[in-house]
Amino acid sequence: MKPVAFAACLLPVAAWAQVPFNIGEVFTLHSAVLGEQRTLNIALPAGYQDNDTARYPVIFLLDGSATEDFIHVAGGLQFASMDWIAWQQPSILVGIANVDRKRDFTFPTTIAKDKEQFPTTGGSAAFIDFIGKELIPFVDAHFRTSPDRLLIGQSLGGLLATEVLFKQPALFRRYLIVSPSLWWDGGSLLKQPPAFISDPPHAPQRVFIAVGKEGKRMVGDARKLRALVQKNPVIRVGFDYLPDFDHANILHRAVMDGFRWLGGK
């Protein structure tokens, strides 16, 4: 493992000293399911090392490399879990760095244009197996985790998070789904019966969905997703329409809104 670090700021020569500023650690996990090495960026809550009994919720972040969304989501979580904010409990953040997100976040499609634009498509079933059979057990074995798990995904990551929600909802208690690409395969996922309707005891506790000014199809599909989740009255559903944000810049606002809503009473 190695630290995720940044160089110190420039100071006057007399006062200058270089000290690493670590926000997490980098782990490598070999996946037998995927047949490859996977990189995990993991940030522990403040005080974790000083407390040998407390157990913490785990937030799993898709698109979670240092050059993707890990650093700014880690900062948002640090703010959201401050005592005087208390939108979230202090939590372990697990960023899953990508190898091929177009492969891992999509199921097979019947649409020729999808296949042309995404030539490696169709690996989501294996990736979900990796999460359930390898990643979650790895994190539980190495850290003091509680059963409270949250999955965050945007765009194709939101498509993958929705597929998990529909097919294996009990993997996570909470879902934060931003701008999900539910247009994939002609919107076929929204036409499938979600497992949380046919098997209510395994439904998650809370689902938060956010979408911005991203076109009629994206907004409409997000609203359809909300309506489907609401068919199970046990699940608390939050929805955030953010017309001042688009697909490129919605994540930060949506995640902070989601942290506040998902952590509320």
N, C-alpha and C positions, 0 to 999 in steps of 0.2 A: 504494500500500500504506500501511497505517497500523498503529501498534503496538497490541497488546492490552495494556491498562495498568490499573492500580489506583491510587487515591489513596493518598498517604502516610498513616501513622497519625498521630493527634493527639499532639502533643508540647507541653511547656511553651513559652510564647511565645518565650522567649529562645533556645530551641534549634530552633524550628520551621522547617522548610524543605520545600517541596513538590517532590518528585523523582519522575518516572514510574517505575513498577516494571513493566517489560515482560517478558512471558513468550512472546511470539511476534509474528507479523505477520499482517495480514489482506490477502489477495489476492482479486481479482475475476477470474474466468475466464469468458469468453463461450463457451457451449457451442452449437455449431452442431447437434449431435445433439438436444439438448433444446430449442433455440430460446430460451434464456434466460441470464441472468447467474447464475453460481454463486459463492458466497462460500467461501473456504478459509481456515482458521486454521492457521498453520504455525509450529511451534516447532522450533528447531534445537538440537542437543546442545551442551552447554558446550564451548567451545574451537573450535567450528566455524569461526569467522572467522579463528582463529589458525593454522589448518592448511589449506594449499591443495592437499594431495594425498590425504588420507584420504577414503574413500567410506563412506557410512553406510546401514544398513538403513532402510527407510521403513515406518512404521506408518500405515495408512489407517483412520481412525475414522469410522464412520457415526454420525449424530446428533452431529456434531462442531462445533456452534456454541458460542459463549462462554456461552450460556444453556442449553446442553444438557450434553454430557459432555466437552467439550474441556479445560476448566480442571482438573478433578480427575483426568482421565487423564494430562494433562501432568505434574501433580504426582506421580502414581504412577510414571510413566516416569522422572522425574528421580530418584526414590528407587531404583527398580529398577536403574538404570544407574550408580549410585554405585560407585566402585572397590571398596569394602569390602562391597557387596551383590552386585553382578555377576549379577543375575538376567537382565538384558538388556544387550546392547551399547548404547552411546550411539547413539541413533536419531533420525531426522527424524520428527516427528509431523505428520500432515496431517489436520486435522478438516474434514469435509465438512458444511457447514451445510445445513440442510434448507430446501427451498421447499415441498414437499408430500410428506411421508414416506409417507403412505398411497398416493399415486400411485407414487412411485419404488421402494418396497420390496416391492410386490406384483405378481404376475402375474395375468392375467385369471382370474376365478373363475366357477364354474357355480352357486355357492350364492347363493340369493336374499337371505339375511340378510347375507352378506358385501357384496353389492352395495348393499344399503340402508344399511349402516353406513359403507361406504367408497365413496361415489359417484364419486370420481375414480380408482378403482382401475385397475390393469393396466399400469403403465408401467415395470415392472422391466427388461424387455428393453432399452429405450432407455437406462435409467440404467446398466445394465451396459456397454452400448456406450460411454456417456460415460466411465465409469471406464477401460475398456481402450483406447479410441481417442483420448481427449482428456486426461483427468486424469493418468494415469500418464505419458504422454509430456511433459506440461507440467512435472510435478515432476522428471522425469529431465533435462529441458532446462535447468532453472533451478537445480538443486541437485546436489551431488556424491553421487549415490545408488549403492548397490550393487544387485545383482539380488534381494536378500533383501527381500521385501515381505510384510507381515503385515496381514490385514484383521480388524477388530474390529466385531462387530455384536451388538446385543441386541434381543430382542422381534421387532418387524417387521424391524429391522436384522439380527437373527439369521436370519430367514427369507431375507432378501436375501443374506446371507453364505453360507447353505446353497445357495441357487440358483446363486451363482457357483461354489461348490465342486463342485456336480453338473455344471454345464454348461460352465464355463470354468476348471477347476481350476488350470491353469498360470498364471493371472494373479497368483497369490500362492503363495509357498512355505509360508506358515504362516497358519492360520485360528484365531481366538479367537471362538467362537460361544456366546453367553450367552442362555439362556431363549428359544430360537427359537420363533416362532409358527408351528409346522409344522401346526397345525390348519387353516391357510388352505386354502380350496378343498377341504375335506373330507380334508385330509392327502394331496393328490394328489402333492406333490413327493416324498414318501417312496416312492411307487409307481413312480417313474421310474428307469430304469437310469442310475446316475451315470457320467459320462465317465471318472472316474478308475479305474473297473473295466475298461471296454472299451479304455482307452488308458493303460495303466500308466506309460509313460515320462513322461507329462505330469501325473502325480499330484503333489500337494504333499508336502512333507516331514513336516509335523506339523499335527495338528488337535486343538484343545483345546475340549471342550464342557462347559458348566456349566449347572446348573439347580437351583432351590431348591424349597421346599415350595409348589408352584404348581398343585397339582391333578393328578389321576391322568393326564389326557390330556397335559399339558405334560411331565411327568416321563417318561411312557411313550414319547412321541415323541422326546424327547432320547436315551433309551436305544436306540430303534430307529435313530436317526441314528448313534450310536456303532457299532452292529452293522454297519451298511452300510459305514461307512468302514473298519472292520476287515477287510472282505472283500478289501481290497488290502493284502497283508502288508508292502508297502514303506512305507506311511504309519504313522508313530507316532501313536497316538491316546491322548489324556488325557481323563479324565472326572471331573467334580467334582459330587457331589450335596451340596447345602448346605441341610439341613433347617431351619437356624436363620434362613434368609433367604427372602424372598418376591420377587415380580416387581418390587416397587418399590425394594427396597434391596439386591439381589444384586450389582449391577454392580461396585461397588468391590472387594468381596472376590473376585469371580470374575476380574476383570481382574488383580489382584495375584497370585492363584494361577496364572492363565494366564501372566503374565509369567515367573514362576519356573519353571513347567514347560516352556514353549516355549523358554526360553533355556538350559535345562539340557543337559547332555551326553547 
